[in-house]
Amino acid sequence: MATERKSNMKAFFYTFGCKVNQYETENIKEAMLSEGYEVTEDYADAEVCVVNTCTVTAQSDSKCRQLIHKIKKANPECLIVLAGCFPQAFEKEASALDECGIIVGTGAKKEIPVLIKRYITSGERIIRIVPRERGEAFEKMTNSGADQKTRAYIKIQDGCDQYCTYCIIPTARGHICSKPLEDIAPEVQQLVDSGHKEIILTGINLCCYGRDFKNGTRLIDAVEAACGCDGDYRVRIGSVEPELISDEDILRMSKLEKLCPHFHLSLQSGCDETLKRMNRHYDTAEYAELCEKLRRHFPNCAITTDIMVGFPQETDEEFEKSLAFAKKISFAETHIFPYSRRPTTVADKMKGQLDRKTKHSRAAQMADVCNETKALYLKSLVGTVQEVLFEKETSPQWHQGHAPNYVTVKIPRDSEDVSLRRQLLKIEITSSDGEFCYGKLI
């Protein structure tokens, strides 16, 4: 049933999943603000609720459904817009969520403000799932960056053609496409000029940046462009695939003063047999060699990763190999997760699926090892001087921010009236625990 639009309608936004999703939500939010909407943090107070979804795991889908039910129960009259990877990959399941008045996939997020107007006029449910085709142009998006934030994301790449056997992302995101190289520096400069001190380059498969141009453009070119602007800021690279970083890339990166010495290299498993079943395009020897090269060019850099446990047919021996490899590399931070079956993927049809208890037991064992390596890395920073970017004040006792290696650093806060937000300050690290480093202002 059609409804008359009120002036200054309130909109609530919620993002599941990766930094790319966060960037896209900000883009949708800015477009709606320009249309006169007000943003609210309370879905019970909103006329429109936009839920930007992730579908990497079954748990992601479950959390999305739970949130939609909560919103509709608290606010039966609101319009729920379901967007992103979940409806793109599973249109039938998403369409069954009757609480949602508008459902859009990953290829139609920019249309959301227009679709809302259409819904308000007609009152008819809208489902807009656009098939992802090879050769699509990169969807033009720029964000001004949230005023209260110290860090800002720039999406420079989308899609993936790797087809790991466990992954639904190629279905949800389509084929690789890249932001034009000439568009990167202007967006960085605009964000820096508005006060942001850290720029994070993000993508679905970041190391594939430029492949679709077919002119030799690579991720390193985008990194150099991002680091080449005027101002006091730094640049961080999002998650990258280890087999796609060359020696030349490392050498060129090592010459960029604004680049953070933090490399998130997705591992998935420390066992070669498991990596083959995953259709990963490297082995543990190649991975270890890359880590050694990065540490040589970026002394004491942070190497962080993702590790999956309980992949189909993973034996006790294979898991022990993965455990030992994680200890050998000594990661600064690790995201550990049990394998989650995703319909339509190759791994979902594999024999030898492991039970939930085994997967969660292995996740706990891996966490024990990786917590130890994190503590060792934090301890290695004691006595060093780090340029810390301080962020929103959240504690009366501590100023808190991130070092270039993305380690969280805390220093005592003498007064609640003093804020260090958006300041880059030199801090001497004096101690650490299993989670944080602590220091003093120099």
C-alpha positions as CSV (number, residue, x, y, z in Angstrom):
1,M,0.0,0.0,0.0
2,A,1.4,3.4,-1.0
3,T,2.4,5.8,1.8
4,E,3.0,9.5,1.7
5,R,6.6,10.4,2.3
6,K,7.3,12.5,5.3
7,S,9.9,15.2,5.3
8,N,13.2,14.3,7.0
9,M,12.5,10.6,7.1
10,K,14.8,8.7,9.4
11,A,17.0,5.9,8.1
12,F,18.9,3.2,10.0
13,F,21.8,1.3,8.4
14,Y,23.4,-1.9,9.4
15,T,26.4,-3.6,7.8
16,F,27.4,-7.3,8.0
17,G,30.8,-8.5,6.7
18,C,33.8,-7.0,5.1
19,K,35.3,-3.5,4.6
20,V,34.0,-3.4,1.1
21,N,30.4,-3.7,2.5
22,Q,31.2,-0.9,5.0
23,Y,32.4,1.3,2.2
24,E,29.3,0.6,0.1
25,T,27.0,1.3,3.1
26,E,28.6,4.6,3.6
27,N,28.0,5.4,-0.1
28,I,24.3,4.5,0.2
29,K,24.0,6.5,3.4
30,E,25.6,9.6,1.8
31,A,23.2,9.3,-1.1
32,M,20.2,9.2,1.2
33,L,21.5,12.1,3.3
34,S,21.6,14.1,0.1
35,E,18.0,13.2,-0.5
36,G,17.0,14.7,2.9
37,Y,17.0,11.6,5.1
38,E,18.3,11.8,8.7
39,V,20.4,8.9,10.1
40,T,19.3,7.2,13.3
41,E,21.2,4.6,15.3
42,D,17.9,3.1,16.6
43,Y,16.0,0.9,14.2
44,A,12.8,1.3,16.2
45,D,12.9,5.0,15.4
46,A,13.4,4.6,11.6
47,E,11.1,4.8,8.6
48,V,13.6,3.0,6.5
49,C,16.1,0.3,7.6
50,V,18.9,-0.7,5.2
51,V,20.6,-4.0,5.9
52,N,23.7,-4.7,3.9
53,T,24.4,-8.4,4.0
54,C,27.3,-10.9,4.0
55,T,27.0,-14.5,3.0
56,V,30.5,-15.9,3.5
57,T,29.2,-18.3,6.2
58,A,25.9,-19.8,7.1
59,Q,26.2,-17.9,10.4
60,S,26.2,-14.6,8.4
61,D,22.9,-15.5,6.8
62,S,21.4,-16.5,10.2
63,K,22.5,-13.3,11.8
64,C,20.9,-11.3,9.0
65,R,17.6,-13.1,9.4
66,Q,17.6,-12.5,13.2
67,L,18.2,-8.8,12.7
68,I,15.4,-8.5,10.2
69,H,13.0,-10.3,12.5
70,K,14.0,-8.0,15.4
71,I,13.6,-4.8,13.3
72,K,10.1,-5.8,12.1
73,K,9.0,-6.8,15.6
74,A,10.2,-3.5,17.1
75,N,9.0,-1.4,14.2
76,P,6.3,-3.1,12.1
77,E,5.7,0.0,9.9
78,C,9.2,0.5,8.7
79,L,10.5,-0.3,5.2
80,I,13.3,-2.9,5.3
81,V,15.7,-2.8,2.4
82,L,17.7,-6.1,2.2
83,A,20.9,-5.6,0.1
84,G,24.1,-7.2,-0.9
85,C,25.7,-10.6,-1.1
86,F,23.0,-12.8,0.6
87,P,20.2,-11.9,-1.8
88,Q,22.6,-12.0,-4.8
89,A,23.8,-15.5,-4.0
90,F,20.5,-16.8,-2.6
91,E,17.6,-14.9,-4.3
92,K,15.0,-17.5,-3.5
93,E,15.8,-17.6,0.3
94,A,16.1,-13.8,0.5
95,S,12.8,-13.3,-1.4
96,A,11.1,-15.6,1.2
97,L,11.8,-12.9,3.9
98,D,8.4,-11.2,3.7
99,E,9.4,-8.5,6.1
100,C,11.6,-6.9,3.4
101,G,9.9,-4.5,1.1
102,I,12.9,-4.0,-1.2
103,I,15.5,-6.6,-2.0
104,V,18.6,-5.7,-4.0
105,G,21.8,-7.6,-4.9
106,T,25.3,-6.5,-5.2
107,G,24.9,-5.0,-8.6
108,A,22.1,-2.6,-7.7
109,K,23.0,-0.9,-4.4
110,K,23.4,2.5,-5.9
111,E,19.7,2.3,-7.0
112,I,18.4,2.0,-3.4
113,P,17.4,5.7,-3.0
114,V,15.4,5.5,-6.3
115,L,13.9,2.2,-5.4
116,I,12.7,3.6,-2.0
117,K,10.9,6.4,-3.8
118,R,9.3,3.9,-6.1
119,Y,8.2,1.8,-3.2
120,I,6.7,4.8,-1.3
121,T,4.8,5.8,-4.4
122,S,3.5,2.4,-5.4
123,G,3.6,0.3,-2.2
124,E,4.6,-2.7,-4.3
125,R,7.4,-5.0,-3.2
126,I,10.6,-4.6,-5.3
127,I,13.1,-7.4,-6.0
128,R,16.1,-6.1,-8.0
129,I,18.7,-8.9,-8.5
130,V,20.9,-8.1,-11.5
131,P,23.0,-11.1,-12.9
132,R,26.7,-10.4,-12.6
133,E,28.3,-10.6,-16.0
134,R,32.0,-10.7,-17.1
135,G,33.3,-7.4,-18.3
136,E,31.1,-5.2,-16.1
137,A,32.5,-1.7,-15.5
138,F,33.5,-0.8,-12.0
139,E,30.5,0.8,-10.2
140,K,31.5,4.4,-9.6
141,M,31.4,5.2,-5.9
142,T,33.1,7.9,-3.8
143,N,32.7,8.7,-0.2
144,S,33.4,11.9,1.6
145,G,34.1,10.0,4.8
146,A,32.3,10.2,8.1
147,D,33.1,13.3,10.1
148,Q,33.6,11.5,13.3
149,K,36.0,8.9,11.9
150,T,39.8,9.1,11.7
151,R,40.1,6.3,9.1
152,A,38.4,6.0,5.7
153,Y,37.9,3.1,3.2
154,I,38.3,3.4,-0.5
155,K,37.0,0.5,-2.6
156,I,39.3,0.0,-5.6
157,Q,38.4,-3.5,-6.7
158,D,35.4,-5.9,-6.8
159,G,34.7,-9.5,-7.8
160,C,36.8,-12.6,-7.8
161,D,37.7,-15.3,-10.4
162,Q,39.8,-17.5,-8.1
163,Y,37.0,-20.0,-7.3
164,C,38.3,-21.5,-4.1
165,T,36.2,-24.6,-3.5
166,Y,34.7,-23.4,-0.3
167,C,33.8,-19.9,-1.4
168,I,30.5,-18.4,-2.4
169,I,31.9,-14.9,-3.2
170,P,32.3,-15.3,-7.0
171,T,28.6,-16.0,-7.1
172,A,27.7,-13.1,-4.8
173,R,30.2,-10.5,-6.2
174,G,30.7,-11.5,-9.8
175,H,33.9,-11.2,-11.9
176,I,36.9,-8.9,-11.2
177,C,36.6,-5.2,-12.0
178,S,38.8,-2.3,-10.9
179,K,38.4,1.4,-10.1
180,P,40.1,3.5,-12.7
181,L,43.7,4.3,-11.6
182,E,43.2,8.0,-12.2
183,D,40.2,8.1,-9.8
184,I,42.1,6.9,-6.8
185,A,44.3,9.9,-5.9
186,P,41.5,12.5,-6.1
187,E,39.4,10.5,-3.7
188,V,42.3,10.0,-1.3
189,Q,43.1,13.8,-1.4
190,Q,39.5,14.7,-0.7
191,L,39.4,12.4,2.3
192,V,42.8,13.7,3.6
193,D,41.6,17.3,3.1
194,S,38.5,16.6,5.2
195,G,40.7,15.4,8.1
196,H,41.1,11.7,7.7
197,K,44.5,10.4,8.7
198,E,44.4,6.8,7.4
199,I,43.2,5.5,4.1
200,I,42.4,1.8,3.7
201,L,42.4,0.3,0.2
202,T,39.8,-2.4,0.0
203,G,38.5,-4.9,-2.5
204,I,37.1,-8.4,-2.8
205,N,40.3,-9.8,-4.2
206,L,42.6,-6.8,-3.9
207,C,45.6,-8.3,-5.6
208,C,43.6,-8.7,-8.8
209,Y,43.4,-4.9,-9.1
210,G,44.0,-3.8,-12.7
211,R,43.8,-7.2,-14.4
212,D,40.7,-6.2,-16.2
213,F,42.4,-3.2,-17.7
214,K,44.7,-5.6,-19.6
215,N,47.5,-3.0,-19.8
216,G,49.8,-4.1,-17.1
217,T,48.3,-2.1,-14.3
218,R,48.7,-3.8,-10.9
219,L,47.8,-3.2,-7.2
220,I,51.2,-1.6,-6.6
221,D,50.2,1.2,-9.0
222,A,47.1,1.9,-7.0
223,V,49.1,1.9,-3.8
224,E,51.6,4.3,-5.2
225,A,48.8,6.6,-6.3
226,A,47.2,6.5,-2.9
227,C,50.5,7.3,-1.2
228,G,51.3,10.2,-3.6
229,C,48.9,12.8,-2.3
230,D,49.7,15.9,-0.1
231,G,49.1,15.8,3.6
232,D,49.8,14.1,6.9
233,Y,48.3,10.7,6.5
234,R,49.1,7.0,5.9
235,V,47.8,4.2,3.7
236,R,46.9,0.7,4.7
237,I,46.3,-2.3,2.3
238,G,43.4,-4.7,3.0
239,S,43.5,-8.4,2.7
240,V,45.7,-9.8,-0.2
241,E,46.2,-13.2,-1.8
242,P,49.8,-14.4,-1.2
243,E,50.5,-15.8,-4.7
244,L,49.8,-12.5,-6.4
245,I,52.6,-10.4,-4.7
246,S,55.8,-10.2,-6.7
247,D,59.4,-9.3,-5.7
248,E,59.0,-6.1,-7.6
249,D,55.8,-5.2,-5.8
250,I,57.6,-5.6,-2.4
251,L,60.5,-3.5,-3.5
252,R,58.3,-0.7,-4.8
253,M,56.1,-0.9,-1.6
254,S,59.2,-0.6,0.6
255,K,59.9,2.8,-0.8
256,L,56.6,4.3,0.1
257,E,56.9,6.2,3.4
258,K,53.2,6.5,3.9
259,L,52.5,2.8,3.5
260,C,51.7,0.9,6.8
261,P,53.9,-2.1,7.5
262,H,50.9,-4.4,7.9
263,F,50.2,-7.2,5.5
264,H,47.1,-9.3,5.8
265,L,48.0,-12.5,3.8
266,S,45.1,-14.9,3.6
267,L,46.4,-18.4,4.5
268,Q,43.3,-20.5,5.1
269,S,45.4,-23.6,5.9
270,G,49.0,-24.4,6.8
271,C,48.8,-27.8,5.2
272,D,49.6,-28.3,1.5
273,E,47.1,-31.2,1.0
274,T,44.3,-29.1,2.4
275,L,45.3,-26.1,0.3
276,K,45.0,-28.2,-2.8
277,R,41.5,-29.3,-1.9
278,M,40.7,-25.7,-1.3
279,N,42.0,-24.8,-4.8
280,R,44.4,-22.2,-3.3
281,H,47.1,-21.3,-5.7
282,Y,50.2,-21.5,-3.5
283,D,51.8,-23.9,-1.0
284,T,53.2,-23.4,2.4
285,A,56.8,-23.0,1.2
286,E,55.8,-20.2,-1.1
287,Y,53.8,-18.5,1.7
288,A,56.7,-18.8,4.1
289,E,59.1,-17.3,1.6
290,L,56.8,-14.4,1.0
291,C,56.6,-13.7,4.7
292,E,60.4,-13.8,4.9
293,K,60.7,-11.3,2.1
294,L,58.2,-8.9,3.6
295,R,60.0,-9.1,7.0
296,R,63.3,-8.4,5.3
297,H,62.0,-5.2,3.6
298,F,59.7,-4.2,6.4
299,P,61.5,-5.1,9.7
300,N,59.1,-6.2,12.4
301,C,56.1,-5.7,10.2
302,A,52.8,-7.2,11.3
303,I,51.7,-10.2,9.2
304,T,48.1,-11.1,9.9
305,T,45.9,-13.8,8.4
306,D,42.8,-15.9,8.1
307,I,42.8,-19.6,9.0
308,M,40.0,-22.0,8.4
309,V,39.8,-25.3,10.4
310,G,37.7,-28.4,9.8
311,F,37.7,-28.3,6.0
312,P,36.3,-31.4,4.4
313,Q,38.6,-34.4,4.8
314,E,41.0,-32.5,7.1
315,T,42.7,-35.3,9.1
316,D,44.2,-35.0,12.5
317,E,47.7,-35.0,10.8
318,E,46.7,-32.3,8.4
319,F,45.4,-30.1,11.2
320,E,48.6,-30.6,13.2
321,K,50.6,-29.5,10.1
322,S,48.4,-26.3,9.9
323,L,48.9,-25.7,13.6
324,A,52.7,-26.1,13.4
325,F,52.8,-23.8,10.3
326,A,50.8,-21.1,12.1
327,K,53.3,-21.3,15.0
328,K,56.3,-21.2,12.6
329,I,55.1,-18.0,10.8
330,S,54.2,-16.4,14.2
331,F,51.3,-14.2,13.1
332,A,50.6,-10.9,14.8
333,E,46.9,-11.5,14.6
334,T,44.7,-14.3,13.2
335,H,41.1,-14.6,12.3
336,I,40.2,-18.2,12.9
337,F,36.9,-19.8,11.8
338,P,35.4,-23.2,11.3
339,Y,34.6,-24.3,7.8
340,S,31.0,-23.4,6.9
341,R,29.2,-25.3,4.1
342,R,27.9,-23.0,1.3
343,P,25.4,-24.4,-1.2
344,T,26.6,-24.5,-4.9
345,T,30.3,-24.6,-3.9
346,V,32.5,-27.6,-4.7
347,A,33.4,-28.2,-1.1
348,D,29.8,-28.5,-0.1
349,K,29.6,-31.7,-2.2
350,M,32.9,-33.2,-0.9
351,K,32.9,-36.4,1.1
352,G,34.4,-36.3,4.5
353,Q,32.5,-33.4,6.1
354,L,33.6,-32.9,9.7
355,D,31.2,-32.6,12.6
356,R,30.6,-29.4,14.5
357,K,32.4,-30.5,17.6
358,T,35.6,-31.4,15.8
359,K,35.6,-28.1,13.9
360,H,35.1,-26.0,17.1
361,S,37.7,-28.0,19.0
362,R,40.2,-27.3,16.3
363,A,39.3,-23.7,16.2
364,A,40.0,-23.5,20.0
365,Q,43.4,-25.2,19.6
366,M,44.4,-22.9,16.7
367,A,43.3,-19.9,18.8
368,D,45.6,-21.0,21.6
369,V,48.6,-21.1,19.3
370,C,47.8,-17.8,17.6
371,N,47.2,-16.0,20.9
372,E,50.7,-17.0,21.9
373,T,52.2,-15.7,18.7
374,K,50.3,-12.4,19.0
375,A,51.5,-12.0,22.6
376,L,55.1,-12.6,21.4
377,Y,54.7,-10.0,18.6
378,L,53.3,-7.4,21.0
379,K,56.2,-8.0,23.4
380,S,58.7,-7.5,20.5
381,L,57.4,-3.9,20.2
382,V,58.3,-2.9,23.8
383,G,61.1,-0.3,23.6
384,T,60.2,0.8,20.1
385,V,58.7,4.1,19.1
386,Q,55.4,4.0,17.1
387,E,53.5,6.8,15.4
388,V,50.0,6.1,16.8
389,L,46.8,7.4,15.2
390,F,44.4,8.2,18.0
391,E,40.7,7.6,17.4
392,K,37.4,8.3,19.1
393,E,37.7,8.5,22.8
394,T,35.9,5.6,24.4
395,S,37.5,5.3,27.9
396,P,38.0,7.8,30.7
397,Q,41.2,6.1,31.6
398,W,42.9,5.6,28.2
399,H,43.6,7.3,24.9
400,Q,43.6,4.6,22.3
401,G,44.7,4.3,18.8
402,H,46.5,2.1,16.2
403,A,50.2,2.0,15.3
404,P,51.1,1.6,11.6
405,N,51.2,-2.2,12.1
406,Y,47.6,-2.0,13.3
407,V,48.5,-2.9,16.9
408,T,46.2,-1.2,19.4
409,V,48.2,1.1,21.7
410,K,46.9,2.7,24.9
411,I,48.4,5.6,26.8
412,P,47.0,7.1,30.1
413,R,44.4,9.7,29.9
414,D,44.8,12.4,32.5
415,S,41.6,14.3,31.8
416,E,38.3,13.5,30.1
417,D,38.4,17.1,28.7
418,V,41.4,16.3,26.6
419,S,41.0,14.4,23.3
420,L,43.8,13.2,21.0
421,R,41.4,12.1,18.2
422,R,42.7,12.4,14.7
423,Q,46.3,13.1,15.9
424,L,49.3,11.1,14.8
425,L,51.7,11.1,17.8
426,K,55.0,9.4,18.6
427,I,54.6,6.9,21.4
428,E,57.3,4.9,23.2
429,I,55.9,1.4,23.8
430,T,56.7,0.5,27.5
431,S,54.7,-2.7,28.0
432,S,52.3,-5.2,26.5
433,D,49.8,-7.9,27.4
434,G,48.0,-10.5,25.2
435,E,45.8,-7.8,23.6
436,F,47.3,-4.4,23.7
437,C,50.5,-2.4,23.8
438,Y,50.9,0.4,26.4
439,G,53.1,3.5,26.1
440,K,53.9,7.0,26.8
441,L,53.9,10.2,24.8
442,I,57.4,11.3,23.7
